[in-house]
Amino acid sequence: MTEQSFADRIRARYPEGLTGVFAIGGTRTTYVLEQNRQSVDPGRIDNFATQGEYLVRRYWDFCRTFFDLGGQNMIITAFSFRGFYNRGAEYAEVVTQEMLRLIGDGAVAFYNEYEVDPYFVGIDSLLLLPTDNPAHQVAQDFIKFQDSWSYQEGRRKLLWEIASIPLYSFWDLPNRMSEEERRAVDVELQSVTNLEDMNRALYRHFSRAVYGTDVPMPHFYLGTNKSGDLKWRSPMPLALSGGDYLRMFYTPYPSLFTTSETMQTILDDLAFKDRFYSPKTDYSGQYTSELVQAEYDRVMDLSSDPLTTLGLSRKVAAPVPQAD
């Protein structure tokens, strides 16, 4: 009997389809480290089109890694609405045009190669901008692309979260739901008998309306803490799921440096490692006095050092010259 591949084991473990949320951080740093190391001013990026072409290829490699390991659905936070303002007009203009690479020839080739259906989430916020704003036009381009794409049941899904403002999307939902759809939600909520079922039912209805497709509640989040912080950078999945049942992982380096081995290690820990949850009201019988004393000593040692706190900021430090 042939041993199951890791991807097959993942698909068996998550018959609904393993769903991950990915906040790709450190893209400019990735480009600088890989392409500009030998420059006089490594941090300077002279050609943003070259950078964009390079980075989008790295995105496809990242997606291949997840899909090849058995993943089914990816939610990738590509750009925050704040990016149109907090890094200056020049950056916003560049990024606005670079986002079109997600529907360019290279993107279409990738979607077809891996049998992926793409969706663009959050672009309703861009439609609030004046019609002559380039970001508004990009949103229209995404809509046209989706309208022309041939979506098929059972394919992988790649949801690009772009400039989402969840509160706006939720506020606008009643305007986009028919009376029949609203009645269906009410009927289902009246039929449930516990809060767990109610939460899941609400997630199904709201996520389908916002995403434009059915997506399981995410199983894990992968971000970066290369600067020491532990931010959650994917507002729509968080707003929809509340972070329930979600494992969170952070790499201490830019996301696109994540190797297949690292991704597999994350998925293996997520899917197959035993984690203890006590259903009892206390931990009776779980500890010895010696174990409790050892754990107390460990906790006191850590708590005495403020720098053990996760999430503290850090910066890349120049190497200290060594004395002869």
KANOR-V452951 format. One record per backbone hydrogen bond with DSSP energy under -0.5 kcal/mol. CO is the residue of the C=O (numbers start at 0). NH is the residue of the N-H. If there is no record, write none. Layout:
BEGIN
co->CO nh->NH
co->CO nh->NH
END
This chain:
BEGIN
co->4 nh->8
co->5 nh->9
co->6 nh->10
co->7 nh->11
co->8 nh->12
co->9 nh->13
co->11 nh->14
co->13 nh->16
co->17 nh->71
co->17 nh->72
co->18 nh->218
co->18 nh->219
co->19 nh->74
co->20 nh->221
co->21 nh->23
co->21 nh->76
co->22 nh->24
co->24 nh->254
co->25 nh->29
co->26 nh->30
co->27 nh->31
co->28 nh->32
co->29 nh->33
co->30 nh->34
co->30 nh->35
co->31 nh->35
co->35 nh->38
co->38 nh->41
co->40 nh->43
co->43 nh->45
co->45 nh->47
co->46 nh->50
co->47 nh->51
co->48 nh->52
co->49 nh->53
co->50 nh->54
co->51 nh->55
co->52 nh->56
co->53 nh->57
co->54 nh->58
co->55 nh->59
co->56 nh->60
co->57 nh->61
co->58 nh->62
co->59 nh->63
co->60 nh->64
co->61 nh->65
co->62 nh->66
co->63 nh->67
co->64 nh->68
co->65 nh->68
co->65 nh->70
co->66 nh->69
co->71 nh->156
co->72 nh->19
co->73 nh->75
co->73 nh->158
co->74 nh->21
co->74 nh->76
co->75 nh->77
co->75 nh->160
co->76 nh->23
co->78 nh->162
co->79 nh->82
co->80 nh->83
co->81 nh->84
co->81 nh->85
co->84 nh->87
co->87 nh->91
co->88 nh->92
co->89 nh->93
co->90 nh->94
co->91 nh->95
co->92 nh->96
co->93 nh->97
co->94 nh->98
co->96 nh->99
co->97 nh->100
co->98 nh->101
co->99 nh->102
co->100 nh->103
co->103 nh->107
co->104 nh->108
co->105 nh->109
co->106 nh->110
co->107 nh->111
co->108 nh->112
co->109 nh->113
co->110 nh->115
co->111 nh->114
co->114 nh->155
co->115 nh->117
co->116 nh->157
co->118 nh->120
co->118 nh->159
co->120 nh->161
co->121 nh->124
co->122 nh->126
co->124 nh->127
co->125 nh->128
co->129 nh->132
co->132 nh->135
co->132 nh->136
co->133 nh->137
co->134 nh->138
co->135 nh->139
co->136 nh->140
co->137 nh->141
co->138 nh->142
co->139 nh->143
co->140 nh->144
co->141 nh->145
co->142 nh->146
co->143 nh->147
co->144 nh->148
co->145 nh->148
co->148 nh->150
co->151 nh->154
co->155 nh->116
co->156 nh->73
co->157 nh->118
co->157 nh->159
co->158 nh->75
co->158 nh->160
co->159 nh->120
co->159 nh->161
co->160 nh->77
co->160 nh->78
co->164 nh->167
co->164 nh->168
co->165 nh->169
co->166 nh->170
co->167 nh->171
co->168 nh->172
co->169 nh->172
co->169 nh->173
co->171 nh->174
co->171 nh->175
co->172 nh->175
co->172 nh->176
co->177 nh->181
co->178 nh->182
co->179 nh->183
co->180 nh->184
co->181 nh->185
co->182 nh->186
co->183 nh->187
co->184 nh->188
co->185 nh->189
co->186 nh->190
co->187 nh->190
co->187 nh->191
co->188 nh->191
co->193 nh->197
co->194 nh->198
co->195 nh->199
co->196 nh->200
co->197 nh->201
co->198 nh->202
co->199 nh->203
co->200 nh->204
co->201 nh->205
co->202 nh->206
co->203 nh->207
co->204 nh->208
co->205 nh->209
co->206 nh->210
co->207 nh->211
co->212 nh->214
co->218 nh->246
co->219 nh->20
co->220 nh->222
co->220 nh->248
co->221 nh->22
co->222 nh->250
co->224 nh->227
co->226 nh->313
co->227 nh->310
co->230 nh->232
co->233 nh->237
co->234 nh->238
co->235 nh->239
co->236 nh->240
co->237 nh->241
co->240 nh->243
co->242 nh->245
co->244 nh->246
co->246 nh->220
co->248 nh->222
co->250 nh->224
co->253 nh->256
co->254 nh->257
co->258 nh->262
co->259 nh->263
co->260 nh->264
co->261 nh->265
co->262 nh->266
co->263 nh->267
co->264 nh->268
co->265 nh->269
co->266 nh->270
co->267 nh->271
co->267 nh->272
co->268 nh->272
co->274 nh->276
co->282 nh->285
co->287 nh->291
co->288 nh->292
co->289 nh->293
co->290 nh->294
co->291 nh->295
co->292 nh->296
co->293 nh->297
co->294 nh->298
co->295 nh->299
co->296 nh->300
co->297 nh->301
co->298 nh->302
co->299 nh->303
co->301 nh->304
co->303 nh->305
co->304 nh->307
co->305 nh->308
co->308 nh->311
END
